[in-house]
């Protein structure tokens, strides 16, 4: 993440409760026997999961929550009791995500058969996609639905995506109550296709902007590159990239000098994590894409009427930006970095380009008038 999450970030109680259901189920499934109500907790959320079954809901053909627990139970019975125990220990013993980020266990569930793994994945996807929104699950938690949790998260962490600092999490609408606000997608830091036991783990789910979650990250593995190399990742609760970034502007003699994003650290482990962050969210491509034309940025941000105004504008925008601004304004962190890099260099080439464009524009304007 570009910015570490606020330590007071609210946990979504529905996820805490559903995660507890998973652990309770895995523990009580070890003994085998028949599929029964006591495999789920005795509380309201356990009951809501149990009641959410094909036989109880009219006009539903596909499996619901209880049916998916049952399918997993059936597959687990084909495993040895030792494997069932191992699965419970694997899930219960790896609940601390900070420990997992420090020492990732990439093959955590590799001992399971494909059928069991897939039944687990199907159940967990259903818990995340559908069970979390059941009225009785929400009522059995603290009454807060995911939209309300998102509003609470945004109050604490700001409107801008913590992973990139480039996009708003979701448009905020006045006159709309929290539970009806549009919300951002919740990203599974550890993707549910490879790490299904974390599909409803409250620490694993973080609201991110659509570009980060849907366009860039998708199901990328934080701890393994697409080429299969092991890697490490920034822990969103304790580590951030923002203090390790600098801009360099190169090809100064070209009509359009180019911006390059660089790491300002020699720490090999940290660089590995920064590279993961860049790969997962396509940070470098997005940043260098925005500043492909630095002249465009100067015109848009300053619109100088002479060279002195350009110098003064860059100097003013190079000043440190308040945290509050960074939290509510898209690109504020990155734009300041650009102006800081520009502030220390000769800007004659940019001014010449701006003047050239304006002359061209005027000529074009006259041409259109004459042509008309
Ligand atoms: Zn983002």
Boltz pocket constraint, residues with backbone or C-beta under 6 A from the ligand:
constraints:
  - pocket:
      binder: B
      contacts: [[A, 161], [A, 162], [A, 163], [A, 164], [A, 165], [A, 166], [A, 167], [A, 208], [A, 209], [A, 210], [A, 211], [A, 212], [A, 213]]
      max_distance: 6.0
